[in-house]
Amino acid sequence: ITCRDWSSDVCSSDLIGVNFNGDLELAQKSIEVAAACGADAVKFQTFRADEFVADKSLTYSYTLPDGTVVTETQYEMFKRLELPAEWHKILQRHAQMHGVDFLSSAADRQAVDLLVSLAVPAIKIASEDLINVRLLEYVATTSLPVILSTGMANLDEIKHAVKIFEDAGHHSLTILHCISAYPAAPESCNLRRILLLQEQFNYPIGFSDHTIGADAAAIAVVLGASVIEKHFTIDHHLPGPDHAMSADPAQFRELVASVRRTEAMLGNGSLDYNLAEETGRKEFRRSIVAARAINTGEVIEEDMLDYKRPGGGLKPYQRCLLLGKRATCAIARDSLLLPGDVTDADT
């Protein structure tokens, strides 16, 4: 699996997001563990609570693994989980040390400028910002590839967002199917939406997976998803809004393995037989053999032929090479008949 050009094969992207809990060491440790689990990229979120939360009394509730429901104001929660600008370069270098790409979602122009200055391989637009036209217009002025998540959006909204980029001459897009529920129930996944997005847009389509487990990601790959994004935590029991629904190292490792198995099973789509079947073609298929002893000079007729193992001789559908021809030698019963054993009947 490779995603270095963000346009081919399947990329498994690890969304650390806010699960670093405002702790630089935890962020670095999360990168290390994600890389060891097989992630191609790690993604954080670059935002400022003051920029996007107007009503500071808005609350958000989430459930911890032990069932405890935590309710706090959105402003306080996001303020606590901001990724400091000066940490971006540190984390980017740490990701590079461990062989994975560093990505982040940009929530405002300041975030875009920071990520452009770091020459990240792509900028992510989170689902909630798909309708943020000012942000989209600004990102469209950059030359960086864009990963556009479509949670909560209808088709018209997605078309409007894509048109902003196209009008700006920016065509390096990857569109992610996403269900913005945390976690997303299996019956809400609507993975066939990937096929519809492929029909509507001439861009790679991926899947931002908020389900529990690896099944949805593997199915998405079967449907053609080129990017799989999954929330990640090194420990479900850490405090915070996303840890309980995120994949832990064991779960993420299985997801990566499942995605890679699925991609390998899909193959290249060739209609030719597989090289793994070469031995079987010789051992299990039938060849043309003599149904009885054939004397020199006899003209070959249908009832003189039989089809038996092993393969490797003339195939049954090649009987036209023998019928009506004269045997040039004696051929024992069950012996392979070969083109050199016959000649034209009138010679």
C-alpha positions in Angstrom: 0.0 0.0 0.0 1.4 3.4 -0.9 -0.1 6.8 -0.9 3.0 8.9 -1.6 1.3 10.5 -4.6 -2.2 10.4 -3.0 -3.7 9.3 -6.3 -3.1 5.6 -6.7 -3.4 2.4 -4.7 -4.9 2.3 -1.2 -3.6 4.6 1.5 -4.3 3.9 5.2 -4.4 7.2 7.0 -4.3 7.3 10.8 -6.4 10.2 12.3 -4.8 11.1 15.6 -6.8 14.3 15.4 -7.4 15.6 18.9 -6.4 12.3 20.6 -3.0 13.8 21.5 -4.8 15.5 24.4 -2.7 18.6 24.2 0.4 16.6 25.1 3.4 16.8 22.7 4.9 13.6 24.1 1.6 11.7 23.6 1.4 13.1 20.0 4.9 11.8 19.2 4.1 8.5 20.8 0.9 8.2 18.8 2.9 8.8 15.6 5.4 6.1 16.5 2.7 3.5 17.3 0.6 4.3 14.3 3.7 3.9 12.0 4.5 0.6 13.6 0.9 -0.5 13.0 1.2 0.1 9.3 -0.2 3.6 8.7 0.9 5.4 5.6 0.1 8.8 7.1 -0.8 10.5 10.4 -3.3 13.3 10.5 -3.8 16.0 13.1 -6.2 19.0 13.2 -5.1 22.6 12.9 -7.7 24.9 14.3 -8.3 27.7 16.8 -11.3 27.5 19.0 -11.8 31.3 19.0 -12.0 31.2 15.2 -14.9 28.8 14.9 -16.9 28.7 18.1 -19.1 31.8 18.4 -21.5 30.7 21.2 -19.2 29.6 24.0 -22.1 28.1 25.9 -22.5 25.3 23.3 -21.9 21.9 24.9 -20.7 18.6 23.7 -21.3 15.2 25.3 -19.3 12.0 24.9 -19.2 8.6 26.5 -16.1 7.1 28.1 -15.3 3.4 27.8 -16.6 2.8 31.4 -20.0 4.3 30.4 -19.4 7.7 32.0 -21.0 10.5 30.1 -18.9 13.7 30.0 -20.4 17.0 29.0 -18.4 20.2 28.6 -18.5 23.3 26.5 -17.3 23.0 22.9 -15.1 26.1 23.4 -13.3 24.7 26.5 -12.9 21.3 24.9 -11.5 22.5 21.6 -9.3 25.2 23.3 -7.7 22.4 25.3 -7.1 20.3 22.2 -5.6 23.0 19.9 -2.3 21.9 18.2 0.2 24.7 18.8 1.7 26.1 15.6 5.2 25.4 16.8 4.5 21.7 17.3 3.6 21.1 13.7 7.2 21.1 12.5 8.3 18.9 15.4 5.6 16.4 14.6 6.2 16.5 10.9 9.9 15.7 11.5 8.9 12.9 13.9 6.5 11.4 11.3 9.2 11.6 8.7 11.7 9.8 11.1 9.1 7.0 11.3 8.4 6.8 7.6 4.9 8.2 7.5 3.4 11.4 6.0 2.3 14.2 8.2 -1.1 15.7 7.4 -3.5 18.0 9.1 -7.0 19.4 8.6 -7.0 23.1 8.0 -9.9 25.0 9.7 -9.0 28.6 8.7 -6.6 30.6 6.4 -4.0 30.8 9.2 -4.0 27.0 9.3 -3.7 26.8 5.5 -0.7 29.1 5.5 1.0 27.1 8.2 0.5 23.8 6.4 1.6 25.3 3.0 4.8 26.5 4.7 5.5 23.0 5.9 5.0 21.6 2.3 2.7 18.9 3.6 1.7 16.3 0.9 -2.0 17.3 1.1 -4.4 19.5 3.0 -7.5 17.9 4.5 -10.8 19.7 4.6 -13.0 18.3 7.4 -16.6 17.5 6.8 -17.9 20.4 8.8 -15.9 22.8 6.6 -17.2 21.5 3.2 -19.7 24.4 3.2 -17.0 26.9 4.5 -16.7 28.7 1.1 -14.1 31.2 2.2 -11.9 28.4 3.4 -12.4 26.4 0.2 -11.7 29.4 -2.0 -8.5 30.0 -0.1 -7.3 26.4 -0.2 -8.0 26.3 -3.9 -5.4 29.0 -4.4 -2.7 26.6 -3.2 -1.0 24.0 -5.3 -1.3 21.3 -2.6 -3.6 18.2 -3.2 -6.8 18.4 -1.2 -8.6 15.6 0.7 -12.3 16.7 0.9 -14.5 14.9 3.4 -18.2 14.8 2.8 -19.9 13.9 6.1 -23.3 15.6 6.7 -23.3 16.9 3.0 -25.9 16.3 0.3 -25.0 16.0 -3.4 -25.6 19.6 -4.2 -23.3 20.8 -1.4 -20.5 18.4 -2.6 -20.9 19.7 -6.1 -20.7 23.3 -5.0 -17.5 22.6 -3.0 -15.9 20.7 -5.9 -16.9 23.5 -8.3 -15.0 26.0 -6.1 -11.8 24.1 -6.7 -12.5 23.5 -10.4 -13.3 27.2 -11.1 -9.9 28.0 -9.5 -8.2 25.4 -11.8 -7.4 23.2 -8.9 -8.1 19.6 -9.9 -6.0 17.6 -7.4 -8.8 16.4 -5.2 -9.6 13.2 -3.3 -13.2 13.0 -2.0 -14.0 11.0 1.1 -17.3 9.4 1.8 -18.0 9.9 5.5 -20.7 9.4 8.0 -20.3 12.1 10.7 -21.4 10.0 13.7 -19.0 8.9 16.4 -19.1 6.0 16.2 -21.1 5.3 13.1 -23.4 2.3 13.3 -23.0 -0.4 10.6 -26.5 0.3 9.2 -25.7 3.9 8.7 -22.5 3.4 6.6 -24.2 3.5 3.2 -21.0 2.3 1.6 -22.7 2.2 -1.8 -22.4 6.0 -1.7 -18.7 5.4 -2.7 -20.0 4.1 -6.1 -22.3 7.1 -6.5 -19.5 9.5 -5.8 -17.4 7.7 -8.4 -20.2 8.2 -10.9 -20.6 11.9 -10.1 -17.0 13.0 -9.8 -13.9 12.2 -11.8 -11.7 12.1 -8.8 -10.3 9.4 -6.4 -12.9 8.5 -3.8 -11.9 7.4 -0.3 -13.6 6.6 3.0 -13.3 8.3 6.4 -14.3 5.4 8.6 -16.0 6.1 11.9 -17.2 2.6 12.5 -15.9 0.2 15.1 -13.8 -2.6 13.5 -12.2 -3.2 10.1 -15.1 -4.5 8.1 -16.3 -1.2 6.6 -12.8 -0.3 5.5 -12.3 -3.6 3.7 -15.6 -3.3 2.0 -14.8 0.3 1.0 -11.6 -0.9 -0.7 -13.7 -3.5 -2.7 -15.9 -0.6 -3.8 -12.8 1.3 -5.0 -11.8 3.5 -2.1 -8.3 4.9 -2.6 -7.9 6.4 0.9 -9.0 4.9 4.3 -9.0 7.3 7.2 -9.5 5.9 10.7 -9.5 7.6 14.1 -6.6 6.3 16.2 -5.7 6.2 19.9 -2.9 4.4 21.8 -5.3 3.8 24.7 -9.2 3.8 24.7 -9.1 4.8 28.4 -7.4 8.1 27.9 -9.6 11.1 28.7 -11.1 13.0 25.8 -14.0 12.9 23.3 -12.6 10.6 20.6 -10.6 7.9 22.4 -13.5 5.5 23.1 -14.6 5.2 19.5 -11.1 5.3 18.0 -9.1 2.2 16.9 -6.4 1.2 19.3 -3.1 -0.2 18.1 -4.4 -3.8 17.8 -7.5 -2.7 16.0 -5.7 -0.4 13.6 -3.1 -3.1 12.9 -5.9 -5.5 11.9 -7.5 -2.8 9.8 -4.3 -2.2 7.9 -3.9 -6.0 7.4 -7.5 -6.3 6.3 -7.1 -3.5 3.8 -3.9 -5.0 2.4 -5.4 -8.5 2.1 -8.4 -7.0 0.4 -6.3 -5.0 -2.1 -4.2 -8.1 -2.8 -7.3 -10.2 -3.4 -8.7 -7.7 -5.8 -5.7 -8.1 -8.0 -5.3 -6.3 -11.3 -8.5 -7.2 -13.0 -6.9 -9.1 -15.8 -9.1 -11.6 -17.6 -6.2 -13.9 -18.3 -5.6 -16.9 -16.0 -3.5 -16.4 -13.0 0.1 -17.6 -12.9 -0.8 -19.5 -9.7 -3.0 -21.7 -11.9 -0.2 -22.7 -14.3 0.4 -26.0 -12.5 -3.3 -26.7 -12.4 -3.6 -26.1 -16.2 -1.2 -29.0 -16.7 -2.4 -31.4 -13.9 -6.1 -30.9 -13.8 -7.2 -30.1 -17.3 -7.9 -32.6 -20.1 -5.9 -33.1 -23.3 -6.9 -35.0 -26.5 -5.9 -38.6 -26.3 -6.6 -41.7 -28.5 -9.9 -43.4 -27.5 -8.5 -46.6 -29.0 -5.4 -47.7 -30.7 -5.0 -45.8 -34.0 -3.2 -47.4 -36.9 -0.8 -45.6 -39.3 -2.8 -44.2 -42.2 -6.2 -44.1 -40.5 -8.2 -40.9 -40.9 -9.0 -39.4 -37.5 -12.7 -39.2 -36.6 -14.6 -37.9 -33.6 -15.2 -41.3 -32.0 -11.4 -42.0 -32.1 -10.7 -39.1 -29.7 -11.2 -38.8 -25.9 -10.4 -36.1 -23.4 -8.4 -37.0 -20.4 -5.7 -35.8 -18.0 -3.0 -34.6 -17.9 -3.2 -31.2 -19.6 -0.3 -29.9 -21.6 -1.4 -31.6 -24.9 -3.9 -30.4 -27.4 -6.9 -28.9 -25.7 -10.3 -30.5 -26.5 -11.4 -27.3 -28.4 -8.4 -27.8 -30.7 -9.8 -31.1 -32.1 -10.2 -29.4 -35.5 -6.4 -29.8 -35.8 -6.9 -33.5 -35.9 -10.3 -34.4 -37.4 -10.2 -35.5 -41.0 -6.4 -35.8 -40.9 -4.5 -39.1 -41.5 -2.3 -40.7 -38.8 1.4 -40.7 -39.7 2.2 -43.3 -37.0 0.6 -45.8 -34.8 -0.9 -44.2 -31.7 -1.6 -46.3 -28.6 -4.9 -45.9 -26.6 -4.8 -43.0 -24.1 -1.7 -41.5 -25.8 -1.7 -37.8 -26.4 -2.4 -36.8 -30.0 -0.1 -34.1 -31.2 -0.2 -32.1 -34.5 2.9 -33.9 -35.7 1.0 -37.3 -35.5 -1.2 -36.4 -38.4 -1.1 -35.1 -41.9 -3.6 -34.0 -44.5 -5.8 -37.0 -45.6 -5.1 -36.4 -49.3 -1.3 -36.6 -49.0 
